[in-house]
Structures are given as C-alpha cells and as structure tokens.
Amino acid sequence: MTKNEEKIHQKEEMKLKVYVDRLSQPSRAILIFLKVNGIEFEEIKMDISKRQHLSPEFKKINPMGQVPAIADGRFNLFESHAILVYLACAFPGVADHWYPADLFRRAKINSVLDWHHSNLRRGAAPYVLNTVLAPVLGLPLNPQAAAEAEKLLSSSLSKIESIWLQGNGKFLVGGLKPSIADLSMVCEIMQLELVDEKDRNRILGPHKRVLQWIEDTKNATRPHFDEVHEVLFRAKTRFQERRLMGASNKTDSSDRAAVRSKM
Ligand SMILES: N[C@@H](CCC(=O)N[C@@H](CS)C(=O)NCC(=O)O)C(=O)O
C-alpha cells in the first residue's frame, strides 16, 4: 500500500459509521440529524427482517443486537438518544437549538428524552407491531397487545400536548427551533403511517397541537425528513394494497419476501 493509499484507508477507517434500518424510527432520527447538520458519515444498511442485526459482526458494534448504532473511530455507541447527544456535542457546527448549552434547557430536553422511552415509544412501537408489522417479521398479530398499546399511545399524545408542548414556542419545552427530542419523538409517531388511515385518524386526530408540531418538525428538517422517510412511505403503499386486497392476517413466507422487496 502506498503512503497515499494508507492515508485514504485510515481516513475511511476513522469515518463515522452509522448502522441503521430506515424502517426503524430511532434509525431515521439519527440519519435526519446527520444530514440536516451536514455531518459526514457512512450509512451501513441493516435489514432487521433478514435478522442482520443479530449477526456476530454487528454484535461487536452493539452487543444488544439492535439498530441504530455508530462506530466513530474506535468508539462504538448504541441507544439513539445517547447517539444524538454525542453527535450534537462531538461535531462542530451543530446549531445550539438541537441540544442547547444552557444547563436548564438541556436538562428539560433530557427529561423529554427519558420520558419518551417509557411512554410514547412503549405505546407506538407495540401498537404498529401488533396491528401491521408482526407478520412481516414472522410473528402473530396480537389484538389485545395492540389495544393496550393504543391506550398508552393515546395518553402519551395527550401528555405531549398538555405538558411538553405548552409554552410559546412551536417545539417541545417551549423551543423556537427543534431539538433532538422533537426529532426523536416525531420519528416515533411517523411509524403510524403504516396503519390503516381510520386507525391513524382516530389516534392522532384529537391532538391538533401534536399534528401541527409534526408538520413544524418536518418543515424544519426538509428535504432530509422526506428522503429518509421514503422507505416508510413505500411500505405504507404496500400495506394499503394488501388491505385493499383483503389479505388475511396470516402472511406466508412469499408474502413476507414481497413486502420486504417493496420496503
Ligand atoms: N432504545 C433503543 C431502541 C432500539 C430499537 O428498539 N431498535 C429496534 C428497531 S426500531 C431493533 O433493533 N429491533 C430489533 C430487535 O430488537 O431484535 C434506541 O433508542 O436506540
């Protein structure tokens, strides 16, 4: 290897590597954040439906076997909120509003991030899993789990509206511009695009302020928001087609492959 080739190789080795599946909501939040902030990175595509996240190679990056994860030089990190905080602090040029230096604003944003994992996410993810996604992953649908998840999802949306979106700003905890918490939670809610429109309207419809906040977050992060969500919209079309065809809840392996190929 020449000296020049060696340097290029070293630079490639040091480049931030981001392990994601764009059908995963925390993965999308990381990708949008990186793109909006012009941070250079390499996207390593993982396909959860093909169980790539469980491979021994990936478990060296994230022993928990989940996406997203990053490798920055010799430093590996998993958990999307920890990754967002790291990226916001490690890369120069990230605007302050994403993770404010002000201790009190930062503490409030951490508070929303912690709340997200045990509330909104615990409602949204199992709801979508148990209404549409399970068969694609080779699992049975569970209507009772879906009903319980919907209760937590709806109460979380009410709390976002009555607590986190109170204040004069358009964004969470009174922000005038979005923070990593806005991005993380809006990406979480976006997975509802996969469910039947009447179900989505029943759940989101009563929360006008939440709907406006979703639009504001999209607008603040365009065009990257739309580009990163393209795969979700393709999956949405596929699920809509299946519903129109009146497909049964049972999905055989050829259906699974077809859904995957459209994703
Ligand atoms: N708390 C984690 C959640 C990560 C997570 O749930 N990842 C999902 C995709 S959205 C995953 O990898 N699922 C595969 C599995 O758990 O086997 C984060 O925020 O990064």
The ligand as an SDF file (V2000), in Angstrom:
LIG
                    3D

 20 19  0  0  0  0  0  0  0  0999 V2000
  -33.7750    2.1750   22.9230 N   0  0  0  0  0  0  0  0  0  0  0  0
  -33.2000    1.8450   21.6440 C   0  0  0  0  0  0  0  0  0  0  0  0
  -34.2360    1.0690   20.8590 C   0  0  0  0  0  0  0  0  0  0  0  0
  -33.6440    0.4410   19.6540 C   0  0  0  0  0  0  0  0  0  0  0  0
  -34.6440   -0.4790   18.9820 C   0  0  0  0  0  0  0  0  0  0  0  0
  -35.7260   -0.7880   19.5260 O   0  0  0  0  0  0  0  0  0  0  0  0
  -34.2980   -0.8860   17.7920 N   0  0  0  0  0  0  0  0  0  0  0  0
  -35.1530   -1.7830   17.0630 C   0  0  0  0  0  0  0  0  0  0  0  0
  -35.5360   -1.1700   15.7170 C   0  0  0  0  0  0  0  0  0  0  0  0
  -36.5440    0.2650   15.9520 S   0  0  0  0  0  0  0  0  0  0  0  0
  -34.4140   -3.0750   16.7800 C   0  0  0  0  0  0  0  0  0  0  0  0
  -33.2310   -3.0710   16.5180 O   0  0  0  0  0  0  0  0  0  0  0  0
  -35.1510   -4.1730   16.8550 N   0  0  0  0  0  0  0  0  0  0  0  0
  -34.6260   -5.4670   16.5970 C   0  0  0  0  0  0  0  0  0  0  0  0
  -34.6120   -6.3250   17.8020 C   0  0  0  0  0  0  0  0  0  0  0  0
  -34.7960   -5.8150   18.9260 O   0  0  0  0  0  0  0  0  0  0  0  0
  -34.3970   -7.5330   17.6300 O   0  0  0  0  0  0  0  0  0  0  0  0
  -32.8060    3.1200   20.8920 C   0  0  0  0  0  0  0  0  0  0  0  0
  -33.4300    4.1570   21.1020 O   0  0  0  0  0  0  0  0  0  0  0  0
  -31.8350    3.0750   20.1200 O   0  0  0  0  0  0  0  0  0  0  0  0
  1  2  1  0
  2  3  1  0
  2 18  1  0
  3  4  1  0
  4  5  1  0
  5  6  2  0
  5  7  1  0
  7  8  1  0
  8  9  1  0
  8 11  1  0
  9 10  1  0
 11 12  2  0
 11 13  1  0
 13 14  1  0
 14 15  1  0
 15 16  2  0
 15 17  1  0
 18 19  2  0
 18 20  1  0
M  END
$$$$
